[in-house]
Amino acid sequence: MPSQPARLSKSRYLSGLQCHKQLWWRVHEPEAPELAPSPGQQNLFAQGHDVGERARQHVPGGELIDLPFYQHDNMVAATREALKHEAPAVYEAWFLADDTYVGVDILERTPRGYGVIEVKASNSYKPEHLPDAAVQVHVLRRAGLAVERAEVMHLNPQCRYPDLSNLFIREDVTALVEGALIGVPDELAAQRAMLAGALPDVPIGEHCTRPYDCPFIERCWPKTPDHHVSRLYRIDRKRALELEADGFATIYDLPSDLELSVIHARQVKAVQSGRMVVEPTLTKALAQFGSPLAFLDFETVSLAIPRWPGCRPWQQVPVQFSVHAEERGGGFAHHQWIAGGPDDPRPALAEALVEACAGARKIVAYYASFERECIRQLREVVPRLAKELERIERRLVDLLPTIRNHVYHPDFGGGFSLKKTLPALVPGLSYSDLRVQDGEVATVELQRLMLRGAELPAGERAALREDLLRYCERDTWAMVKLLEKLRSLVADQLDLF
């Protein structure tokens, strides 16, 4: 335990607002494995950094405090010097007061003092941005600055590349901040006192996931038994806690007269019997999958700062696809396409997609609304192929509701994603043998391949490309095998009569 109370920072303060126990662990166990950022978080940090840099162009002429992030006292001193230079703004300004460090994205001079501008890489202002701005204003005023305005500067969802002149929206939150300032001094004092003592006892609750998922959830939340009531499909956490409080800890415990949704009832029946439930309605549901079929899956990237024509901030842009197409003589032809560089991938992808889907009567997707949105985007950006792409869109059929509404296997674990249904229905086939095993990693690695691939050694770049191709291919082959399994279940039913 340190002899001196740990100093707070803006990020620590915000963690403490969510949960004092989380803050205690962050301060006293800074190397905790839970704090290691995931690939998705690292990507968000990197894109947030790019957004911060771009935001400075919209408040030009400022002086940047360009020092390593861990040199807090040096940054505070450099900021003090920069303020003497009368520049219209200071970027990454740092201050210390009340034993609390804060960094200000953009500190703008105003006629009567200063304005704090908090830059966010989101498409809108959110309630959790308010305490962020409030603690900055509190510390700056305690440090002697006359802060008269507070703003949140966020991305504009109406912005379209290549015109980035309206990339940002500045929202004045001064009145909201003035109201929020009332509780800041007491909370800072409470956090400092808490950090000087032992690990606080904080019960679990809604704050564990609001406004962000706490990295230490696994430490606090008790291990749940198999088929816990919280595994009921899409059950509200509050409802799960109510069921548990009533003595129904697991799905096995649920009484037969409990009112349940159709899907929940099927799940309970499967779990309690230990057997897969297949509804008679599956036969009719499978009638829509008329051969010859093509099985389609897209992978996308999502950039905070758009870089291709017509794109908005954070738009999901299709950059890869896999298609398994039934052949007349039996078997499947596999078609795939992946972006190889930073140029707009959509025209070439659209051409390859039209060719890959030619001849298919129906095109199978899993959660088809995603594929449908990708195709609509391609139609807009490649108008010469609009008719062909529209035909593909019209032929889309969704395999997900076919499983969700007619089948439940006890090993689904309350979910219907490919990662849940595939190993349960098709034993031996999963994603565990792949280097890229989920969509979050795929998105991050696709961005790396496209935007930084030229910097990679040839061997590493080729291996990355192959890993991404194999992941996307697995998605479409999974659908092939799942549909095959579903048809066999129907055949088994018919054999019973």
N, C-alpha and C positions, 0 to 999 in steps of 0.2 A: 504494500500500500504506500503510495507516495506521501511524503511528509507535508507537502504543500498541496492544497486543493488544485485539481486539474483545471486549467483554463478551458473555457467553453469556446466554441466557434459557431458560426451560423448553422453548419450542417449538424453539429452536435446538439445544438438547441432544438432544431427541428425533430431530431430523433427522440430527444427527451420529451417533447410535446406529445409525441405518439405514445411513448412508454419509458418510464424512468429505468426500468430494468434493462431495456435495450441499450439505453445510453450508457449505463454502468458497464455493460459488457464491451461496448464499443471503445470506451476509454481505458478500461483495465485489461482488456484482451484485444488490443489492436491487431494482433496477428491471428485472431481466431479464423479457422478455416471457413466459417460461414460468411466472413466478410470478403472472401475472394470473389471478385465480380465474375459473373457468367459471361460467355461470349456475347450474348444479347445485351447485357449491361455495358460491356466494354464498347460495343458498337454505339449504344445510345450516348455514352460519354463522349466518344469521338465525334459523333454528329453534333452533339450539343456544343462542343468546342468550336466546330466549324460555324455553327449558327452564331455563337458569340462573336467570332471574328467578323462575320458578315454584318452583324448589327452595328458595329462601330462605323461602317461606311455610311450609315444613316444618321449618325451624329458625328460629323467629320471634325477634324482638326484637333483631336484630343491627344493626350500624352499617355502612352502605355507603360504601366508598371510591369516590366518584363523580367521577373525574377523567378527562380524555382519555387513551386507552390509551398514547400515546407519552410521557406525562410520568412516566416510571418513577421518577425520584428523588423527585418530588413525592408520588407514591403511596406510596413507602416511608416518607417523612416523615409523611404523613397516617395511615398504618397505625400507626406508632409512637405517635402521639397518641391514636388510637382505642383502643389497648390500655390506656391509662391510665384509660379511662372505665368499665371493668368491665362492659361490655355482654356479654350471653351469647354473642355471635358477632360476627365481622367478615366482611362480604361483600367479595369482590374485594380481599382483603388482599395487599399486596406486600412483598417482602423482598429484601435484597441481601446475599450472602455468597459467598466464593470467586469473586468477580468474576462472579457469576451472579444474574440476576433471576428470581424466580418469583412468579407470581400464584396465590393460593389462592382457589378458588371460595367456600368457606365455612370459616372458621377458628372452631371451636367451643370454648368454654371447658369444661374438664372439672374434676372435683374436684381433680386433682393437676397440671393443666397444660392442654394443648390437644389437640384432635383436628383433623386435616386431612381435609376432605371434598372429594373431586374429583367434580364433577358431570359426567356423561356423557349425551348425548342418544341413547344406544343402548338397546336392549331387554335387554342383558345385560352382565355383566362380561366383558372380553376380556383376553387376556394382555398386549396392548400398553398397557393402562391401568396396569400395574404400574410400569414405569420412570417414568411421569408422576408417580405418587404418590411414588415413592422420591426423585426429585430435589427435590421440594418438602420432604419431611421432612429431607433432608440440609441444604438451605439454611437452613431454619427453625432447626434445631438449631445450626448454625454461627452463626446470628444471635442465639443465646442463648435461644431458646424451648424450653420443656420439652414436646416433642411426644410424647405417649404413645399416640396412636391414629391410624390412617389408615383411611379408608373410601372406597369408590367408590359414589356414589349414582347409580343409573341408572333408566331408565324401566321400569315394570312391564308386561310384555305381557299380564298378566291384568286390568289396569285397563280398565274400560268406562265411557264417558261415559253419563250425566252425573255419576256418582260418581267424582270425581278424588281422593278422600281417600287412595287407595292408588296414586297415580300413580307413586310412587318406591319403589325398594328400596335399602336401605343395606347394603352388604356390607363387613364388617370384613376388611381386607387387611393388618392390622398385622404379622402373622407373616411374610407374604410380603415386605412392604416391608423388614422388618428383615434378611431374607436378601439382598435385592437391594441394600441400602445398601453392602455390602462393596466393590463395584466402582465406585461412583459417583465418589469423589474422583479415582481414577486416570483415569477416562474424561473427567472435566471437565478435568483437567490436560492430557491428550492432545489434546483438542479445542482448547484455548487455544494449545498449542504448534503444532498444525497450522495454525491460522488465522493465525499470525504468519509463516508461510512461504509458499512457492509452492503452486500448485494441486497437491494430492496425486494420486498415481497409484493409482487403485483399480480393479481389474478388475471387469467386469460379472459379474452372477450373480443368484442368487435374491433377494438383498437389494434389487434394483432395483424389485421389486414387493411386497416384504413388509416391514412390515405394510401399506404404502401404495405406490401407484404413484409413483415419483419423477418430479417435473415435468421433469427434465433427461434423461430416457431417450433422447430423440432425439439429444442431443449425444454420448452415450456409446456407444450401440449402433450398430454398423456398418450402413450402408444395405444391405438385402438385395435380391438380384436378384428379378426377376419369378418367381413360382411357386417361391419358396424353400420348403424342406421345412417350415418353421414354418407355412406356409399350408395344410398338410394339415388337414382338418376336425377341429377339437377336439383336435389333437395336444398331448400333454404337452410342455412346454418342455424338460424333461430329455431326452425321447426325440428331439426335434428336434435338440438339441445332439449327441446320440450319432450320429444319422444324418450330421450334418455332419462330425463327427470321423472317420467312416468313409469320407469322400470323396463323400458324396451331398448336395451343397449345395442342389440344386434338384430339383424333381419330375422334370425331364427326366433327371436322373442316376440315378434309382432303377432297380435291376435288375429284370428280369421275374420272378425267382424269390423276390423279397422277400415275406415273409408280410404281408398287408395285410387290413384290415377290408373289408367289401363296399363301403362308401361310399368309403373311401380308394382301393380298386382302380378304382372308376368314375371318381374324380377324376383319378387317374394316367393312365388311358386317355384321358380327354378332353384333358388338358393335353398329353400326349405326341403325340397325333394332331392336336391343334389343332382338334378338332371336338366338337360337343355329342354326348353319349352319351344315348340314350333307350332304356330297357329295354323289352322286349316286355310286361313286367308292368304298364306304365302303363295299358294299356287296361282291365284289370280294376280297377285302383285308381280310375279315373275313374267307374266304375259307381255309386259311392255318391253322386255329385253329381246327384241326380235333380231335374229342374225341376218346379215353379217354385222357384227359389232366391232366398234373400236373403243378402247379404254384410254381415257385421257387424264393427264395430271399436269398442272402448271406449277412452277416455282417462281417466286417473285422477289424483287428487291424493293425496299422502301427508303427513299432518301428525303431527309429533312429539307434540303435545298435542292429543288428539282433541277434536272440537267438535260431533259429531252423535251421536244416540242409538245406543248399542251399539258404537260404534267404539273400537278399542284404539290405542295409540301406533303410529304409522307404518303403519297399515292403508291399503291402496290402495283408495280410494273412487271408484267410477265417477261421473263428473260430466259426461261428454259421450259421444255415440255418433254414428256414421254408419251408415246402412243403404242399400244399393242393392238394390232388389227387382225381380225379373223381372216384367214385365207380360204378360198373356195375349196381347195383340196384338203382342208384340215390344217391344224396348227395355227401359229401366229407369226405375223411379220412385226418386228419391232422397229419403230421410228423414233428418233430423238433429235433434239436441237438444244444447243446451249450457247449463250453469248460468250464471245471470246475477248471482248475489249470494251472500251468506254463509250463507243458510239451507240446511238439509239438502236436497240436490238429488235424492235417490234416489226419493222417492214420485212426483214429476212425471216423472223420467226413466223409471221403470218403466212408467208409463202410456203414455208416448210409444213406448217400445220394443215393448210388446205390440201396439200399433196398427201399428207399422212392419213387424213380422214376421208379421202376420196373413196367412194364405193361403200362406205359404212351406212347401214340403214339406221342404226341408233348409235349414239356415242355416250359411253358410260363414264360417269364421274362420281366421286365420293364427296358429298357436300357440294352439289353442282352449282349452287349460287355463286361460289367463288370462281369456278371455271366460266360461268356465264358472264360475270363482271369482267373477267380478263378478255373474253372474246368481244364484248361490247367496246372495250377500250381499243382493241385492235381494229375494229370496224371504223372507229373515229379517226384513227391515225393512219390507216391504210385504206382509203376510200375505194381504190381500184379493186380491192378484194372484198368489198362490203357485202355483196350478194352471196359470195361463197361462204364468208364467215357467218352471215345470218343463217344460212342453211345448217351450218354446224351447230349454231346456238339452238335452232329449232329442234334438232335431233337429240339434244342432251337429255339423258335420263339419269336419275340420282339413285345410286345403290344404297346410300346411307339410310333413308327412311324405310327401305325394303327390309333391312335388318332390324332397325329400331322398332318398327311397328308390328313385326311378325315373329321375331326370334329373340330368345334370351338364353345365354349360356352363363352358368354360375361364375365362370372365370372372366366375364366382361368387367366385373368390378365397378359396376354403376356407370360405365361409359360406353360410347359407341364409336370411338375413333378407330382408325385402321390399326393403331398400335395396340388397342384393346381387343378388337374383334378378330384380327388375323391369327394370332397365336392360339386363341381359344377354338376357332372353327377350323383352322388349317394347321394342326400341330406340326412342328418342324420348320415352319416358315415364319420368320419374324424379321426384325431389323437389327438384331444383336450382333450379327456378323459384319455389319457395315461400319465404316469409320465415321460417316455422317449418318446420324440416327434420328434426327428430328428436324422439324421445319425451321426452328429458330437458328440452329447452327447452319442449316442450308442457306438461309438468307444472308447471314453474316459472311459465309465463305463465298457465296456468289458475288457479293459486293467486292470481296478481296480479289477474286479472280478477274472481275471485270475492270475494276478501277485501279488495282495495283498489280495485276498479273504480270505486266511488262517488267516489273522490278524483281520478280521472283526468279530463282534459278530454273532453267528449263525443266529439270526433273521434278522439282517441287510443283511447278505449275501443271505439268502433265498429270501428276498424281492427284492434285486437287481437283482437276477437271474430271478425272475418272471417278473419284469418290462421289462427286456431285451427280454424275450421270447414273451411277449405280443406285444412289438413293432415290432419284426420281423414277428410275426404271422399276424399283421395288414397289413403289406405290401403284403403278398400273398393273404389274404382275400380281400384286395382292388382290386387286379387284377381279382379275381373271379367275384366280383360285377361289375367292369368296363366292362368286356367282356360280362357279362349278359346284361348290359345296352346297349352296342353297338349292340348286336344282336336284342334287342327290337327296337332300332332305325331303323334297316333294315326291321324288320317286319312291323313297322309303315309305312315305305315307300311303301312296297309291298301292304299294305292295301289301299293305295291311288289310286291304278290302278285296 
